[in-house]
């Protein structure tokens, strides 16, 4: 006999044995994931890198996932030799009977599957524009940890300056112009998750980065309190810490750069 446990969490998200069956938050603005036959499995290093935004998006959708961390060069070489990496690159995500590679493609698939990609093409193109902007900023931060100490301080200053002059003003204006709680269509989407990840990441470099952006401060609080996001932000979640030297050394050794 299979015993299923049904319960209702804050935000009216229904779960069966830990799998999200469906649910809507207030006014139907939270995602409505479908039944998962198996947990997605993520293959990457034990750190943020290009996989972290995928972790954020799955978590925001309320999807539980497993991870296999690449700690040795032989693990990576086996994935390549077995033909599992389309272009010889990680991230790799096993999901829905497929082996998905290329970060942007994985993110788009997850967003579409779990109703985090807008209601139509007009919403999607706006989500794509906002996501691409934040991913540009995130990549600058990701590469920061592979620079030498002299370059690192200079790069931190550059990242914070660009965040405050190029990226954050755009999103402050978007929120001001439409006066809604979410970035696109007044509905929780991939764009909101990606922006919150970017904000929290840049705040690790400069705690006061939002000091001139009151609407983004409120946005940060609002999105952080969505039940699935709030859970991901708690200690012990699968969110990864700031990359340390062990992570940097492991990536350099396995990828030989």
SULGI-V423958 format. One record per backbone hydrogen bond with DSSP energy under -1.0 kcal/mol. NH is the residue of the N-H (numbers start at 1). CO is the residue of the C=O. E is the energy in kcal/mol with one decimal. If there is no record, write none. Layout:
BEGIN
{{NH	CO	E} {NH	CO	E}}
END
This chain:
BEGIN
{{9	13	-1.3} {12	9	-2.0} {14	22	-2.2} {15	7	-1.3} {16	19	-2.4} {17	5	-1.3} {19	16	-2.1} {21	14	-2.1} {22	14	-1.1} {28	25	-2.2} {29	26	-1.1} {41	94	-2.1} {42	66	-2.8} {43	92	-3.0} {44	68	-1.7} {47	45	-2.3} {51	48	-1.2} {55	51	-2.2} {56	52	-2.5} {57	53	-2.2} {58	54	-2.5} {59	55	-2.6} {60	56	-2.8} {61	57	-1.7} {62	59	-1.5} {63	58	-2.7} {66	40	-2.9} {68	42	-3.1} {70	44	-2.4} {76	72	-1.2} {77	73	-2.6} {78	74	-2.1} {79	75	-1.7} {80	76	-2.0} {81	77	-3.1} {82	78	-2.3} {83	80	-1.6} {84	79	-2.3} {88	85	-1.4} {92	43	-1.4} {93	100	-2.5} {94	41	-2.9} {95	98	-2.4} {98	95	-2.0} {100	93	-3.2} {106	102	-2.2} {107	103	-2.6} {108	104	-2.3} {109	105	-2.2} {110	106	-2.5} {111	107	-2.7} {112	108	-2.3} {113	109	-2.7} {114	110	-2.0} {115	112	-1.2} {116	111	-3.2} {124	120	-2.3} {125	121	-2.5} {126	122	-1.4} {127	123	-2.7} {128	124	-3.0} {129	125	-2.1} {130	126	-2.4} {131	127	-2.9} {132	128	-2.8} {133	129	-1.8} {134	130	-2.1} {135	131	-2.9} {136	132	-1.9} {137	133	-1.6} {138	134	-2.6} {139	135	-2.3} {140	136	-1.4} {141	137	-1.5} {142	138	-2.5} {143	139	-2.2} {146	143	-1.8} {147	144	-1.7} {152	148	-2.3} {153	149	-1.3} {155	151	-2.5} {156	152	-2.6} {157	153	-1.9} {158	154	-1.8} {159	155	-2.8} {160	156	-2.5} {161	157	-2.2} {162	158	-2.7} {163	159	-2.7} {164	160	-2.2} {165	161	-1.7} {166	162	-2.9} {167	162	-1.6} {168	163	-2.9} {171	167	-1.4} {172	168	-2.4} {173	169	-2.1} {174	170	-2.1} {175	171	-2.2} {176	172	-2.0} {177	173	-3.1} {178	174	-1.9} {179	175	-1.7} {187	184	-1.6} {188	29	-1.2} {190	116	-2.9} {193	189	-1.6} {194	190	-2.8} {195	191	-2.2} {196	192	-2.2} {197	193	-2.3} {198	194	-2.2} {199	195	-2.8} {200	196	-2.6} {201	197	-2.0} {202	198	-2.6} {203	199	-2.3} {205	202	-1.4} {206	202	-2.0} {209	206	-1.8} {211	208	-2.2} {213	210	-2.3} {217	213	-1.8} {218	214	-2.0} {219	215	-2.3} {220	216	-2.7} {221	217	-1.9} {222	218	-2.5} {223	219	-2.9} {224	220	-2.0} {226	223	-1.4} {230	226	-3.2} {231	227	-2.0} {232	228	-1.5} {233	229	-1.7} {234	231	-1.2} {237	234	-1.5} {248	244	-2.1} {249	245	-2.9} {250	246	-2.4} {251	247	-2.4} {252	248	-2.5} {253	249	-2.4} {254	250	-2.6} {255	251	-2.6} {256	252	-1.2} {257	252	-1.3}}
END
